[in-house]
Amino acid sequence: MAFDKALRRQKIRYRIRKKVSGTSATPRLAVFRSNKFTYCQLIDDENGVTLASASSKEPGIATQKVNKVAASKLTGKLAAERALAAGISTVVFDRGGYLYHGRVKAVAEGAREGGLTF
């Protein structure tokens, strides 16, 4: 039987999404990491809207000469700034099927340092 990483991650994502859901008061902080960049969104699942987003592609982060973990931490801080500007201080964290380690953990730490509470 072939091992399919994407299928495994999809199953984990579904299992997480059964338990984790965002509202307008406490949106879901969803993390996606590609090979090169890290993205995060604050999502209100009740209305199906993205309230704020940030990525390591943005000019303020991409121009800095830092490694991917440090860029992810800056992405989390930027997401927290935008959330606080939108009047959001509490979120639920959705690791998106990834292990809570490395870049995913860095996004969470950056968001906490930026002022968000999980």
Stockholm file with secondary structure:
# STOCKHOLM 1.0

chainA/1-118         MAFDKALRRQKIRYRIRKKVSGTSATPRLAVFRSNKFTYCQLIDDENGVTLASASSKEPGIATQKVNKVAASKLTGKLAAERALAAGISTVVFDRGGYLYHGRVKAVAEGAREGGLTF
#=GR chainA/1-118 SS CCCCHHHHHHHHHHHHHHHCCCCSSSCEEEEEECSSCEEEEEEETTTTEEEEEEETTSHHHHTSCCCHHHHHHHHHHHHHHHHHHTTCCBCEEECTTSCSSTHHHHHHHHHHHTTCBC
#=GC SS_cons         CCCCHHHHHHHHHHHHHHHCCCCSSSCEEEEEECSSCEEEEEEETTTTEEEEEEETTSHHHHTSCCCHHHHHHHHHHHHHHHHHHTTCCBCEEECTTSCSSTHHHHHHHHHHHTTCBC
//
